[in-house]
Amino acid sequence: MIARKNLRKYLLLPALVLALAAPNNAGAALKSVAVKPITKWSDGVGVELIASTNKAVVTARNISSATADIEIQARDFSGTPLWSKTIDSGLDEVATAIAPDSQGNIWIAGNSAAPITADTATAGATGLNPDGVIIETPAPQRPDMRLLTLWKLNPLGEVQEKFTVTQNDISLVDAMAVSATGVSILASRESGPFVISTNAKGVFSKEIRIGTAKTKLSAIVRSSDGSISVFGSSSETLGGKKLVGREDGVLVKISKAGTVTSVVRSSAPKGYRNWSSATSTLFLTGSVKSGAVTESAITKFTNTFAPTWTTRITSTGTALATNGPNNSFYTILEPTAAIKGVSNFKAVKGQSLAIQFDSKGVIVGAFTGADLSQVKAVTYSLDGGLFILTENSIFKVGASK
């Protein structure tokens, strides 16, 4: 999802309705927390993807030489480089999603081109050319990247596996989720979004299509019971549940067998809602726009999509989510007004704020800096802390153990 903009350069149910139009606050903080300064950890120019294991921060970017390639780097939590690798098969390949597994491996999802089949036709007799005209040999065409592709890198950055599945229409990878039993990819094409999964041996499932182009999904989670959850927005009927606002946020549950079993809609009357970011523990963030007011919605859900707690913060809308230490959560957003429970903070246009909530939704930390802007992605490691990727830098909250 992060690299989707760059990718365009290379690529020609029983259901439950949930209306969170006016959610209750998660509960006021016992006392206000003061905003702390955030630390710049590294330059981040050109970096498009970021993930972390218990030993390293891994970044990736798409580069262009003779072909489109993927450059991956790993650094320890002090910022010391560990390794740098380039995925270059001699054909075009791009990365648009990244995630670690529990063994410290890194999975990258994106697109690649299939090898060109050599022309084995026998050349015919040479035609007459009385004028001696020099005929130029046409340059070979670069094939479209019609292969959805997964690369598995071990902790040393070596590619251990490469899994591909051919697409008739070019599809873009928007997000991915990794568990002990496999990998699920959330992707989209002009006709709409879909989910496809693979086991550890690279055997892909059938596509599970969800809605049409009127549905936009941006986050995916794999559960221990084999089910999959996807999140986003929709302006059409899904799972028999009709549109309530002008665009509703949607939470969709898919069973291990590949059947959509539950659809939850989050709605604002005559407004627009979406869920744009989610963690493995179903901590979700998204945007709400109703009239002239835009807010970030921040909610912790149960496995049945019932809200445990929820709050909203007046902002530009976009918000990212990640898990934190001790069952806490982080969200990164751009506030446009003062925030209850946060002291010595003044909203500055273009400046983002990282907020930490405890398990009950109480604000327990807040971090910002003048250069914390244009946030692209976020990742958390228990041993390394919180890492925030912006257009130009990577920032860090928390010390290495």
C-alpha positions, 0 to 999 in steps of 0.5 A: 500500500505504501508503495502503490503510488510508485507501483503505478509507474511500473505497471501499465454471511450472517452479518452484523451492522454496527453504527458508531455514529456517536461513540462514547469516549474511551474514558478520560485519562486519570491525569493529563500526559505531557507531550515528549520530544521524539527522536530521529533515528535515521534518514528515510528518504526513498524508503517505502516499507518498514517492518521490525523483528526482535533484533532489527528494523528492515526497510525496503524501497523500489529502485530502477536500473535496467529493470525494476528491483527491490532494495532491502536493508536491515539495521539493529536498534542502534541504527548500525547496518546489518545487511543490504540486499537487492532482489533482482531476477533480471525481470521487473519486480516491485514490493508494496507490502512487508511483514515479519513472522515469529521466526524473524523472517521477513515476507515481502509482497508485490508484483513481478514479471514472468520470464519471456518465452523465447521465440523458437520459430525457424527463420525464413529465407532472407528477403531481397534488399536491393537498396541495402536498407539497414533494418533495426532490430526492435527492442524487446518489450518488457512484460507486464507484472502479472504475477502476484509475488511473495518473497521470504527472506531469512534473518540474514536477508537471503531469499529463501522462498519465492511464491507466485500466482498469475493474474489475468488482470494486473492486481495491486497488493495493498496489505498482507498478514503472516501467521504460523500457517501461511500468508494472506494477501489483500489486493485489488484490481479495477473490478474490486478487492480480493483476498488470496492466501498461501500455505508454507509450501506456496500453494495458493487458495482461490480468490475471495472477492469482496464487493466491487470497485465501490469497496476499498479495503486497506488492512488485513489480519490472520487469526489463530483459528484460521479466519481472516479479517479485512477492513476498509470502506464501502459504498455498496451493499455487502453481506446483505447489509445496505449502505447507511452513510455516504460511505461506511467503514466495514469490517469483514470476517472470512472463515477458514473455508473462505466464506464471508461470515460477518460484515460490520458497518461503521456509519456516520449519517450522510458522512464518510467513514473508513478503517485504514489501519489494523493490528493483529489484536484488532486495534483499528484506526480510521477516519470520520467525516461528517459535515465540516468536521473530520476526525480520526476514529480509534477503536479496540474491537473483540474477535466478534467485532464488538467495540471494547472502547472507542474514541475520536480525535479531531484531525486530518482523518488519516491515522496509523495503528500498531501494538505497543508494550504491555497490551498498549497501542499506538496511533499516529495522526495529525491533530487539528485541535487540542486533545483531552488528556494531552497537555502542552500540545498545540496542533500545528498544520502538517505536524503529526503526533504519536499517542499511546493508549493503555489496554482500556483506552486511556492516553498514557503517552504522547510524542511529537517533533517539528519534523514528524510529518508526512507519516507513511508507515509505523512498526513496533518491536518489543525490544526496539520500540516504536519506529515511524517512517516519514517521507524523509526520516525514521523516528523512534520512541522507546529505548533498546533493551 
